[in-house]
């Protein structure tokens, strides 16, 4: 071990057991650097300190290690799962990370309370009961029983396409329960033969349940069984002289046959398969996941992990795995701990057998990896590999263009653009004010850093106590709220800005506005003792035309009009437009709440987010909740009689 490490760390490494487990490296500030798994903790961890890594990314990481923590587990499979969970939860600096801000979508068929021996299908007033007619819908979120879920699908388009297909063949309803309960005649979907109109009793619960079962069988890949069942149903109806119903089933058979003919080129004997291909180049990677469900190829979805170069470099220490293998293993471990794996994975690179065993132990699904597929699977893998390479090439081109924009803007503003690290660290915060004739004023703050916008750091501010329509006053208020505490922290730090673990001002504060807004911002910065040279206004040019904007400096420098094709102006416009979008969506939401009284429901004690969502879904909005009786309110799941009375009093008082 090199002399930069303490005796305490050395003793910790020497005392490690020769058992499987997970280890975690921390720096002197307590920041987690890396999480790794090991079949033998002593051998694996010691290897980091027994080799020379001078000048490498691994050496940079090892030089920062100040503390070590380990967790011993029973097997390497358990270590794999624990490693994956820690990486996702804590996102260490040197691990390959798959960040996905959107969950995978599903097709959901709601649970039905109908029983074939039920005496009637109607509700209390004789009208059809929506609970007896399951609804087909697009769904994103946690899976909830007793509903049925099909997927996951790679994207929303794949779900919506499948819903349209099922509407054509099985005519299941897609309307909300509130719409269903208030229909007095069939909607347009029934007229164009996309719904069987259960809302007006045009189909019995038993026949509708048969269509639901057939749709589920189709989604699970049992298409031929569905066709045979429909054929038998048509013949039975014909024997009973129910020719109109038999003709409807005949139309279903025809529609399903056409669908199957269209899909013959992409169908296969496989039921559920995931095809995963990896491309690594230029320190970045793309994992392309293609999904086959029920024998149907649903499309693919590219994912771009972070910290690939660091994680791949650590592969040299960890058993010499290739960068592709490390990226693929990280994806499989992180993805399938949240999404149930299919029984077959067609892979573009090998993965550790222990990882597949760990997934099987966790999910109860025996997972088999196929590395050298044949026939249709080979075609699928080649397609996935091509898509991975194309998506990676596009990403590298876009990132190169975005970095060029950052460099151009840094040069215009006189900021440090001497190194890639300095450019990546450039932080810009942009503010905009939005209102409707002074009503529901909202300020937005968006953040640009690491050559991209950072939505997780966006903030909105509700502006109060100003003259309606006074944008400079609104700008003063939001900047005071945004930077007041930060200025106090900087004063405590003796004016130091940007040190590790310290408060840091953005390098640039963009103000969407001209001289008046910039002057307002300047008064706030001067009062807080902050550097006014960071303030830059984006003033609309002659005729307020896009591309004619001018930059206005708060410190008195002359205005700058950039060429319309300037990379710097393109970046300014990108950030400014995002701030405007974020402000106006917040303003519209606030205005809607003010006009409809939506906030009153939130203010009632005992009505949390889940109960509020159930109430709004049941009654179609706040006005519907206000018009409901106590008995109707109490019929909503989770709403007691006492709470129903409280809601009734609050909304009608």
C-alpha positions as CSV (number, residue, x, y, z in Angstrom):
1,X,0.0,0.0,0.0
2,X,1.3,3.5,-0.8
3,X,2.1,6.0,1.9
4,X,-1.0,8.1,1.1
5,X,-3.1,5.7,3.0
6,X,-3.4,5.5,6.7
7,X,-2.3,2.7,9.0
8,X,-6.0,2.3,10.0
9,X,-6.9,1.5,6.4
10,X,-4.0,-0.9,6.1
11,X,-5.0,-2.8,9.2
12,X,-8.6,-3.0,8.0
13,X,-7.5,-4.5,4.7
14,X,-5.2,-7.0,6.5
15,X,-8.0,-8.1,8.8
16,X,-10.5,-8.9,5.9
17,X,-11.8,-12.4,5.8
18,X,-11.5,-14.7,2.8
19,X,-15.3,-14.8,2.4
20,X,-17.7,-13.6,-0.2
21,X,-19.1,-10.1,0.3
22,X,-19.4,-6.5,-0.8
23,X,-16.9,-3.7,-0.2
24,X,-17.3,0.1,-0.3
25,X,-14.6,2.7,-0.7
26,X,-15.0,6.2,0.8
27,X,-12.9,9.4,0.5
28,X,-11.8,11.7,3.3
29,X,-15.1,13.6,3.1
30,X,-17.2,10.5,3.5
31,X,-18.3,10.4,-0.2
32,X,-18.8,6.9,-1.5
33,X,-16.4,6.2,-4.4
34,X,-17.0,2.7,-5.4
35,X,-19.0,-0.4,-4.6
36,X,-17.7,-3.9,-5.5
37,X,-18.5,-7.5,-5.0
38,X,-16.0,-10.3,-4.2
39,X,-15.9,-14.0,-4.0
40,X,-12.9,-13.5,-1.6
41,X,-12.9,-10.1,0.1
42,X,-9.3,-10.3,1.2
43,X,-7.9,-11.1,-2.2
44,X,-10.1,-8.7,-4.1
45,X,-9.6,-5.6,-1.9
46,X,-5.9,-6.3,-1.4
47,X,-5.4,-6.3,-5.2
48,X,-6.2,-2.6,-5.4
49,X,-3.3,-1.7,-3.2
50,X,-0.7,-4.3,-4.3
51,X,-0.4,-3.0,-7.9
52,X,0.8,0.3,-9.3
53,X,-1.9,2.3,-11.0
54,X,0.1,5.5,-11.5
55,X,-1.5,7.9,-14.1
56,X,-4.6,5.8,-14.6
57,X,-8.2,6.4,-13.6
58,X,-8.0,3.5,-11.2
59,X,-4.9,5.1,-9.6
60,X,-6.8,8.3,-9.2
61,X,-9.6,6.5,-7.4
62,X,-7.3,4.4,-5.2
63,X,-5.4,7.5,-4.1
64,X,-8.7,9.0,-2.7
65,X,-9.6,5.9,-0.6
66,X,-9.6,6.9,3.1
67,X,-12.0,4.4,4.6
68,X,-13.3,0.9,3.8
69,X,-16.5,-0.9,4.7
70,X,-17.4,-4.5,4.0
71,X,-20.5,-6.7,4.3
72,X,-20.0,-10.5,4.4
73,X,-22.7,-12.5,2.7
74,X,-23.4,-16.2,2.2
75,X,-22.6,-16.5,-1.5
76,X,-21.3,-14.6,-4.5
77,X,-24.9,-14.5,-5.8
78,X,-26.0,-12.6,-2.7
79,X,-23.0,-10.3,-3.2
80,X,-24.1,-9.5,-6.7
81,X,-27.6,-8.5,-5.6
82,X,-26.4,-6.4,-2.7
83,X,-23.9,-4.7,-4.9
84,X,-26.6,-3.8,-7.4
85,X,-28.9,-2.4,-4.7
86,X,-26.2,-0.3,-3.2
87,X,-25.2,1.1,-6.6
88,X,-28.7,2.1,-7.5
89,X,-29.4,3.6,-4.1
90,X,-26.1,5.5,-3.6
91,X,-24.8,6.1,-7.1
92,X,-21.1,5.9,-6.4
93,X,-18.7,8.0,-8.5
94,X,-16.7,5.1,-10.1
95,X,-19.5,2.6,-10.7
96,X,-21.3,2.2,-14.0
97,X,-24.7,3.7,-13.4
98,X,-28.0,3.2,-15.3
99,X,-30.1,6.2,-14.5
100,X,-33.6,6.0,-15.8
101,X,-36.1,8.6,-14.8
102,X,-39.0,6.8,-16.4
103,X,-40.3,3.4,-15.4
104,X,-41.2,0.9,-18.1
105,X,-44.9,1.1,-19.3
106,X,-47.4,-1.8,-19.0
107,X,-50.7,-2.7,-20.4
108,X,-53.2,-3.1,-17.6
109,X,-56.5,-4.9,-17.5
110,X,-58.3,-4.0,-14.3
111,X,-59.7,-6.6,-12.0
112,X,-63.4,-7.6,-12.3
113,X,-65.8,-8.3,-9.5
114,X,-68.1,-10.2,-11.9
115,X,-69.0,-13.8,-11.2
116,X,-70.7,-16.0,-13.8
117,X,-73.3,-17.0,-11.2
118,X,-74.1,-13.4,-10.2
119,X,-77.8,-12.6,-10.2
120,X,-77.4,-9.3,-12.1
121,X,-74.8,-7.2,-13.7
122,X,-76.1,-3.8,-12.8
123,X,-75.3,-1.4,-10.0
124,X,-77.8,-0.4,-7.3
125,X,-79.9,1.6,-9.8
126,X,-79.9,-1.1,-12.5
127,X,-77.2,0.6,-14.6
128,X,-74.2,-1.5,-15.8
129,X,-71.5,-1.6,-13.1
130,X,-68.0,-0.7,-14.4
131,X,-66.5,-3.1,-11.9
132,X,-68.0,-6.0,-13.9
133,X,-66.4,-4.8,-17.1
134,X,-62.6,-4.7,-16.9
135,X,-60.9,-1.7,-18.4
136,X,-57.8,-1.9,-20.7
137,X,-55.4,1.0,-20.1
138,X,-51.9,2.2,-20.4
139,X,-50.1,2.1,-17.1
140,X,-46.8,3.2,-15.6
141,X,-45.9,2.7,-12.0
142,X,-45.9,0.0,-9.3
143,X,-47.8,-3.2,-10.0
144,X,-50.9,-3.5,-7.8
145,X,-53.0,-6.6,-7.2
146,X,-55.5,-7.9,-8.3
147,X,-55.2,-6.2,-11.7
148,X,-53.4,-8.0,-14.5
149,X,-50.3,-6.4,-16.1
150,X,-48.7,-7.3,-19.4
151,X,-45.2,-6.1,-20.3
152,X,-43.1,-4.3,-19.6
153,X,-43.1,-2.6,-23.0
154,X,-40.0,-0.7,-24.3
155,X,-42.0,2.5,-24.8
156,X,-45.4,4.1,-24.7
157,X,-45.9,3.7,-28.5
158,X,-45.7,-0.1,-28.2
159,X,-48.4,-0.1,-25.5
160,X,-50.7,2.2,-27.4
161,X,-50.3,0.1,-30.6
162,X,-51.2,-3.0,-28.7
163,X,-54.2,-1.4,-27.2
164,X,-55.4,-0.3,-30.6
165,X,-54.9,-3.9,-31.8
166,X,-57.0,-5.3,-28.9
167,X,-59.7,-2.7,-29.6
168,X,-60.0,-3.9,-33.1
169,X,-60.2,-7.6,-32.3
170,X,-61.7,-7.9,-28.8
171,X,-63.4,-4.5,-28.4
172,X,-62.5,-4.0,-24.7
173,X,-63.4,-0.7,-23.1
174,X,-60.7,2.0,-22.5
175,X,-62.9,4.7,-20.8
176,X,-62.5,5.8,-17.2
177,X,-65.0,4.4,-14.7
178,X,-66.4,7.9,-14.2
179,X,-67.1,8.2,-17.9
180,X,-68.5,4.7,-18.0
181,X,-70.9,5.4,-15.2
182,X,-72.4,8.5,-16.8
183,X,-73.0,7.2,-20.4
184,X,-76.5,7.1,-21.6
185,X,-75.7,6.0,-25.2
186,X,-72.7,4.4,-26.9
187,X,-69.7,6.5,-27.7
188,X,-67.9,6.9,-31.1
189,X,-65.6,3.9,-30.4
190,X,-68.7,1.6,-30.5
191,X,-69.8,3.2,-33.8
192,X,-66.5,2.4,-35.4
193,X,-66.5,-1.1,-33.9
194,X,-63.7,-0.5,-31.4
195,X,-65.7,-1.1,-28.3
196,X,-68.6,-3.4,-27.4
197,X,-70.4,-0.7,-25.4
198,X,-70.7,-2.4,-22.0
199,X,-71.6,1.1,-20.6
200,X,-75.1,0.8,-22.0
201,X,-75.5,-3.0,-21.6
202,X,-74.9,-3.8,-25.2
203,X,-72.9,-6.9,-24.1
204,X,-73.5,-9.2,-21.1
205,X,-70.8,-9.5,-18.4
206,X,-70.3,-13.1,-19.3
207,X,-69.6,-12.4,-23.0
208,X,-67.4,-9.5,-22.0
209,X,-65.5,-11.7,-19.6
210,X,-64.9,-14.2,-22.5
211,X,-63.5,-11.4,-24.6
212,X,-61.2,-10.4,-21.7
213,X,-59.9,-14.0,-21.3
214,X,-59.3,-14.2,-25.1
215,X,-57.4,-10.9,-25.0
216,X,-55.2,-12.1,-22.1
217,X,-54.5,-15.4,-23.9
218,X,-53.5,-13.4,-27.0
219,X,-51.2,-11.2,-25.0
220,X,-49.6,-14.3,-23.5
221,X,-48.9,-15.7,-27.0
222,X,-51.7,-18.3,-27.3
223,X,-53.0,-16.9,-30.5
224,X,-54.0,-20.3,-32.1
225,X,-55.9,-21.3,-28.9
226,X,-57.8,-18.0,-29.1
227,X,-58.7,-18.6,-32.7
228,X,-60.0,-22.1,-31.9
229,X,-62.0,-20.8,-29.0
230,X,-63.6,-18.1,-31.1
231,X,-64.4,-20.6,-33.9
232,X,-66.1,-22.9,-31.4
233,X,-68.0,-19.9,-29.9
234,X,-69.2,-18.9,-33.4
235,X,-70.4,-22.4,-34.2
236,X,-72.3,-22.7,-30.9
237,X,-74.0,-19.3,-31.5
238,X,-75.0,-20.4,-35.0
239,X,-76.5,-23.7,-33.7
240,X,-78.6,-21.6,-31.2
241,X,-79.8,-19.5,-34.2
242,X,-78.1,-16.4,-32.6
243,X,-76.9,-15.3,-36.0
244,X,-76.2,-11.6,-35.2
245,X,-73.9,-12.6,-32.3
246,X,-72.3,-15.3,-34.5
247,X,-71.6,-12.7,-37.1
248,X,-69.8,-10.5,-34.5
249,X,-67.6,-13.4,-33.5
250,X,-66.9,-14.1,-37.1
251,X,-65.7,-10.5,-37.5
252,X,-63.5,-10.9,-34.5
253,X,-61.9,-14.0,-36.1
254,X,-61.3,-12.1,-39.3
255,X,-59.7,-9.2,-37.5
256,X,-57.5,-11.5,-35.5
257,X,-56.4,-13.4,-38.6
258,X,-55.4,-10.2,-40.3
259,X,-53.4,-9.2,-37.3
260,X,-51.6,-12.5,-37.2
261,X,-50.8,-12.3,-40.9
262,X,-49.3,-8.9,-40.5
263,X,-47.1,-10.1,-37.6
264,X,-46.0,-13.4,-39.3
265,X,-42.6,-11.8,-40.2
266,X,-41.8,-10.9,-36.7
267,X,-43.5,-13.7,-34.8
268,X,-41.6,-16.7,-33.4
269,X,-42.1,-19.7,-31.2
270,X,-40.5,-17.8,-28.3
271,X,-43.0,-16.5,-25.8
272,X,-41.0,-14.0,-23.6
273,X,-37.4,-13.1,-24.5
274,X,-35.2,-10.1,-24.0
275,X,-32.4,-9.4,-26.4
276,X,-29.6,-7.2,-25.1
277,X,-26.7,-5.7,-27.1
278,X,-23.9,-3.5,-26.0
279,X,-21.7,-0.9,-27.9
280,X,-18.8,0.9,-26.1
281,X,-16.8,3.7,-27.7
282,X,-15.2,7.0,-26.7
283,X,-15.8,6.5,-23.0
284,X,-19.5,6.1,-23.5
285,X,-21.8,3.0,-23.9
286,X,-25.2,2.1,-25.2
287,X,-27.2,-0.9,-24.1
288,X,-30.1,-1.7,-26.5
289,X,-32.9,-3.8,-25.0
290,X,-35.3,-5.4,-27.4
291,X,-38.4,-7.1,-26.0
292,X,-40.4,-10.1,-27.2
293,X,-43.6,-10.8,-25.4
294,X,-46.1,-13.4,-26.3
295,X,-44.1,-14.2,-29.4
296,X,-44.4,-10.5,-30.6
297,X,-41.4,-8.3,-31.1
298,X,-42.4,-5.1,-29.3
299,X,-39.5,-2.9,-30.2
300,X,-36.4,-1.8,-28.4
301,X,-35.2,0.8,-25.9
302,X,-31.6,2.3,-25.7
303,X,-30.1,3.2,-22.4
304,X,-26.9,5.2,-21.8
305,X,-25.0,4.5,-18.5
306,X,-22.9,7.0,-16.7
307,X,-19.3,6.5,-15.5
308,X,-18.5,3.9,-18.1
309,X,-14.9,4.9,-18.5
310,X,-14.3,4.7,-14.7
311,X,-16.2,1.4,-14.3
312,X,-14.5,-0.2,-17.3
313,X,-11.1,0.8,-16.0
314,X,-11.9,-1.0,-12.7
315,X,-12.6,-4.1,-14.7
316,X,-8.9,-4.6,-15.0
317,X,-8.7,-5.1,-11.3
318,X,-11.9,-7.2,-11.2
319,X,-11.1,-10.4,-13.0
320,X,-10.0,-8.7,-16.3
321,X,-13.6,-8.5,-17.7
322,X,-14.0,-6.5,-20.9
323,X,-15.8,-3.2,-21.0
324,X,-18.7,-4.7,-22.8
325,X,-19.1,-7.4,-20.2
326,X,-18.9,-5.0,-17.3
327,X,-21.5,-2.7,-18.9
328,X,-23.8,-5.7,-19.7
329,X,-23.5,-7.2,-16.2
330,X,-24.2,-3.8,-14.6
331,X,-27.3,-3.4,-16.8
332,X,-28.6,-6.9,-16.0
333,X,-28.1,-6.5,-12.3
334,X,-29.6,-3.1,-12.0
335,X,-32.5,-3.5,-14.5
336,X,-33.8,-6.9,-13.4
337,X,-33.9,-6.2,-9.7
338,X,-36.8,-3.9,-10.6
339,X,-38.3,-5.6,-13.6
340,X,-39.0,-9.4,-13.6
341,X,-36.7,-11.1,-16.1
342,X,-38.1,-13.3,-18.9
343,X,-36.9,-16.9,-18.9
344,X,-34.5,-16.3,-21.8
345,X,-31.9,-13.6,-22.3
346,X,-30.2,-13.3,-25.7
347,X,-27.0,-11.5,-25.0
348,X,-24.3,-9.8,-27.0
349,X,-21.6,-10.5,-24.4
350,X,-21.1,-13.1,-21.7
351,X,-22.2,-12.4,-18.1
352,X,-21.3,-14.0,-14.8
353,X,-23.3,-17.2,-14.2
354,X,-23.6,-16.2,-10.6
355,X,-25.5,-13.1,-11.7
356,X,-28.1,-15.2,-13.4
357,X,-28.4,-17.5,-10.4
358,X,-28.9,-14.5,-8.2
359,X,-31.7,-13.3,-10.4
360,X,-33.3,-16.7,-10.3
361,X,-33.0,-16.8,-6.5
362,X,-34.6,-13.3,-6.1
363,X,-37.4,-13.6,-8.7
364,X,-38.1,-17.3,-8.8
365,X,-37.7,-17.3,-12.6
366,X,-35.0,-19.6,-14.0
367,X,-33.1,-17.4,-16.4
368,X,-31.1,-18.9,-19.3
369,X,-28.6,-16.9,-21.3
370,X,-28.0,-17.5,-25.0
371,X,-24.8,-16.1,-26.4
372,X,-24.7,-17.5,-29.9
373,X,-28.3,-17.6,-31.1
374,X,-29.5,-19.1,-34.3
375,X,-32.2,-18.3,-36.8
376,X,-34.7,-15.7,-35.7
377,X,-32.9,-15.0,-32.4
378,X,-29.7,-14.3,-34.3
379,X,-31.6,-11.8,-36.5
380,X,-33.0,-10.1,-33.4
381,X,-29.5,-9.8,-31.8
382,X,-28.0,-8.4,-35.0
383,X,-30.8,-5.8,-35.1
384,X,-30.3,-4.9,-31.5
385,X,-26.5,-4.6,-32.0
386,X,-27.0,-2.4,-35.0
387,X,-29.4,-0.1,-33.1
388,X,-26.9,0.0,-30.1
389,X,-24.1,1.2,-32.4
390,X,-26.3,3.7,-34.2
391,X,-27.7,5.2,-31.0
392,X,-24.2,5.4,-29.5
393,X,-22.9,7.2,-32.6
394,X,-25.8,9.7,-32.4
395,X,-25.1,10.3,-28.7
396,X,-21.4,11.0,-29.3
397,X,-22.3,13.4,-32.1
398,X,-24.9,15.2,-30.0
399,X,-22.5,15.4,-27.0
400,X,-19.7,16.8,-29.2
401,X,-22.1,19.4,-30.5
402,X,-23.3,20.3,-27.0
403,X,-19.8,20.6,-25.7
404,X,-19.0,22.9,-28.6
405,X,-21.9,25.1,-27.6
406,X,-20.7,25.1,-24.0
407,X,-17.2,26.1,-25.1
408,X,-18.6,28.9,-27.4
409,X,-20.7,30.4,-24.6
410,X,-17.8,30.2,-22.1
411,X,-15.6,32.1,-24.5
412,X,-18.3,34.8,-25.1
413,X,-18.7,35.2,-21.3
414,X,-15.0,35.2,-20.6
415,X,-15.1,32.0,-18.5
416,X,-12.4,29.3,-18.2
417,X,-12.6,26.9,-21.2
418,X,-9.0,25.7,-21.1
419,X,-9.7,22.1,-20.1
420,X,-12.6,19.6,-20.6
421,X,-13.0,19.4,-16.8
422,X,-13.4,23.2,-16.5
423,X,-16.1,23.1,-19.3
424,X,-17.9,20.2,-17.7
425,X,-18.0,22.0,-14.3
426,X,-19.5,25.2,-15.9
427,X,-22.8,25.8,-14.1
428,X,-25.6,28.1,-15.5
429,X,-28.8,28.9,-13.7
430,X,-31.6,30.6,-15.7
431,X,-34.7,32.4,-14.3
432,X,-38.0,33.3,-15.9
433,X,-41.2,34.8,-14.7
434,X,-44.7,33.7,-15.9
435,X,-48.2,34.9,-15.1
436,X,-51.5,35.7,-16.8
437,X,-52.2,39.4,-16.5
438,X,-50.6,39.3,-13.0
439,X,-52.5,36.2,-11.9
440,X,-50.7,33.2,-10.4
441,X,-47.2,34.5,-10.8
442,X,-44.6,31.7,-10.9
443,X,-40.8,32.0,-11.2
444,X,-38.7,29.2,-12.6
445,X,-35.0,28.3,-12.1
446,X,-33.4,25.7,-14.5
447,X,-29.9,24.4,-14.2
448,X,-27.3,23.6,-17.0
449,X,-24.2,21.7,-16.0
450,X,-22.0,18.8,-17.3
451,X,-23.0,19.9,-20.9
452,X,-26.7,19.2,-20.3
453,X,-29.8,20.5,-18.5
454,X,-30.3,19.0,-15.1
455,X,-34.1,18.5,-14.5
456,X,-33.6,17.1,-11.0
457,X,-32.3,20.5,-9.9
458,X,-35.0,22.6,-11.4
459,X,-37.1,24.7,-8.9
460,X,-40.3,26.7,-9.1
461,X,-41.2,29.6,-6.8
462,X,-44.7,30.9,-6.1
463,X,-44.4,34.7,-6.1
464,X,-46.5,36.6,-3.5
465,X,-46.9,40.1,-2.1
466,X,-46.0,42.1,-5.2
467,X,-48.0,44.3,-7.5
468,X,-49.6,42.0,-10.2
469,X,-47.6,42.1,-13.4
470,X,-44.5,43.7,-11.8
471,X,-41.8,41.4,-13.3
472,X,-38.8,43.2,-11.9
473,X,-40.3,42.8,-8.4
474,X,-40.9,39.1,-9.0
475,X,-37.3,38.7,-10.2
476,X,-36.0,40.4,-7.0
477,X,-38.1,38.1,-4.8
478,X,-37.0,34.9,-6.5
479,X,-33.3,35.8,-6.5
480,X,-33.4,36.8,-2.9
481,X,-35.1,33.4,-2.0
482,X,-32.6,31.5,-4.2
483,X,-29.4,33.1,-3.2
484,X,-30.0,34.6,0.2
485,X,-29.0,31.6,2.3
486,X,-26.2,30.8,-0.1
487,X,-24.7,34.2,0.3
488,X,-24.8,33.7,4.1
489,X,-23.0,30.3,3.7
490,X,-20.4,31.9,1.5
491,X,-19.8,34.6,4.1
492,X,-19.3,31.9,6.8
493,X,-16.7,30.2,4.4
494,X,-14.8,33.4,4.2
495,X,-15.9,34.1,0.6
496,X,-14.6,30.7,-0.7
497,X,-16.7,29.5,-3.6
498,X,-16.7,26.1,-5.2
499,X,-14.6,24.1,-2.8
500,X,-15.5,20.5,-2.3
501,X,-18.3,20.2,0.2
502,X,-18.8,24.0,0.2
503,X,-21.6,26.3,-1.0
504,X,-21.1,27.3,-4.7
505,X,-22.6,30.0,-6.8
506,X,-23.4,29.3,-10.5
507,X,-20.8,30.6,-12.9
508,X,-23.5,32.4,-14.9
509,X,-27.0,33.6,-13.8
510,X,-29.1,34.1,-16.9
511,X,-32.1,36.4,-16.6
512,X,-34.9,36.1,-19.2
513,X,-35.5,39.8,-19.7
514,X,-33.9,43.1,-20.6
515,X,-32.5,46.1,-18.8
516,X,-35.3,46.4,-16.1
517,X,-35.0,42.7,-15.0
518,X,-31.2,42.8,-15.0
519,X,-31.2,46.0,-12.9
520,X,-33.6,44.3,-10.4
521,X,-31.2,41.3,-10.3
522,X,-28.3,43.6,-9.7
523,X,-29.8,45.3,-6.7
524,X,-30.3,41.8,-5.1
525,X,-26.7,40.7,-5.8
526,X,-25.3,44.0,-4.5
527,X,-27.4,43.7,-1.3
528,X,-26.2,40.1,-0.8
529,X,-22.5,41.0,-1.5
530,X,-22.4,38.7,-4.6
531,X,-20.5,39.2,-7.8
532,X,-22.7,41.1,-10.3
533,X,-20.5,40.0,-13.2
534,X,-22.2,36.7,-13.1
535,X,-25.5,38.2,-14.1
536,X,-26.4,38.2,-17.8
537,X,-29.8,39.2,-19.2
538,X,-31.2,37.7,-22.4
539,X,-33.0,40.6,-24.1
540,X,-35.3,40.0,-27.1
541,X,-34.1,41.8,-30.2
542,X,-35.8,44.0,-32.7
543,X,-39.4,42.8,-33.3
544,X,-38.8,40.2,-30.6
545,X,-37.7,37.8,-33.3
546,X,-35.9,34.6,-32.4
547,X,-32.2,34.8,-33.3
548,X,-32.0,38.5,-32.6
549,X,-31.5,38.3,-28.9
550,X,-28.9,40.4,-27.2
551,X,-26.9,39.7,-24.0
552,X,-27.1,42.4,-21.3
553,X,-24.4,42.5,-18.6
554,X,-25.2,43.8,-15.1
555,X,-21.7,45.2,-14.6
556,X,-22.1,47.8,-17.4
557,X,-20.4,46.1,-20.3
558,X,-21.9,46.9,-23.7
559,X,-24.6,44.7,-25.0
560,X,-23.6,41.8,-27.3
561,X,-25.6,40.7,-30.3
562,X,-24.5,37.2,-31.3
563,X,-24.9,36.0,-34.9
564,X,-28.1,33.9,-35.5
565,X,-26.0,30.8,-36.2
566,X,-23.7,31.3,-33.2
567,X,-23.3,28.1,-31.1
568,X,-23.3,30.3,-28.0
569,X,-26.6,31.8,-28.9
570,X,-28.1,28.4,-29.6
571,X,-27.2,27.3,-26.1
572,X,-28.6,30.5,-24.5
573,X,-31.8,30.0,-26.4
574,X,-32.0,26.3,-25.4
575,X,-31.6,27.2,-21.7
576,X,-33.9,30.2,-21.9
577,X,-36.7,28.3,-23.7
578,X,-36.5,25.5,-21.0
579,X,-36.8,28.1,-18.2
580,X,-39.8,29.6,-20.0
581,X,-41.5,26.2,-20.5
582,X,-40.9,25.2,-16.9
583,X,-42.3,28.5,-15.6
584,X,-45.4,28.5,-17.8
585,X,-46.4,24.9,-16.9
586,X,-46.1,25.8,-13.2
587,X,-48.1,29.0,-13.7
588,X,-50.9,27.1,-15.6
589,X,-51.1,24.5,-12.8
590,X,-51.3,27.2,-10.1
591,X,-53.9,29.2,-12.0
592,X,-56.0,26.1,-12.5
593,X,-55.9,25.3,-8.8
594,X,-56.9,28.8,-7.9
595,X,-59.8,28.8,-10.4
596,X,-61.2,25.3,-9.6
597,X,-60.5,25.3,-5.9
598,X,-58.4,22.2,-6.2
599,X,-56.3,23.2,-3.3
600,X,-59.3,23.0,-0.9
601,X,-59.3,19.2,-1.1
602,X,-55.6,19.1,-0.2
603,X,-56.2,21.2,2.9
604,X,-58.7,18.8,4.5
605,X,-57.1,16.8,7.4
606,X,-57.0,13.1,6.7
607,X,-57.1,13.4,2.9
608,X,-53.6,12.4,1.7
609,X,-52.4,11.9,-1.9
610,X,-53.9,8.4,-2.3
611,X,-57.3,9.3,-1.0
612,X,-57.3,12.5,-3.0
613,X,-56.5,10.6,-6.2
614,X,-59.2,8.0,-5.5
615,X,-61.8,10.8,-4.9
616,X,-60.9,12.7,-8.0
617,X,-60.9,9.5,-10.1
618,X,-64.3,8.4,-8.8
619,X,-66.0,11.8,-9.2
620,X,-64.2,13.3,-12.1
621,X,-62.7,16.3,-10.4
622,X,-63.1,18.6,-7.4
623,X,-66.5,19.8,-8.5
624,X,-67.7,16.2,-8.7
625,X,-66.4,15.6,-5.2
626,X,-68.1,18.7,-3.9
627,X,-71.4,17.6,-5.5
628,X,-71.3,14.1,-4.0
629,X,-73.3,13.0,-1.0
630,X,-71.8,11.8,2.2
631,X,-72.9,8.2,1.3
632,X,-71.2,8.5,-2.1
633,X,-68.0,9.8,-0.5
634,X,-67.9,7.1,2.1
635,X,-68.1,4.4,-0.7
636,X,-64.6,5.4,-1.8
637,X,-61.9,3.0,-0.6
638,X,-60.2,4.4,2.5
639,X,-62.8,7.1,3.2
640,X,-64.6,6.6,6.5
641,X,-68.0,8.0,7.3
642,X,-66.4,10.6,9.6
643,X,-64.0,11.7,6.9
644,X,-66.7,11.8,4.3
645,X,-68.7,14.2,6.5
646,X,-65.6,16.3,7.0
647,X,-65.0,16.5,3.2
648,X,-68.7,17.3,2.6
649,X,-68.6,20.1,5.1
650,X,-65.3,21.6,3.8
651,X,-66.3,21.6,0.2
652,X,-69.8,22.8,0.7
653,X,-69.2,25.2,3.5
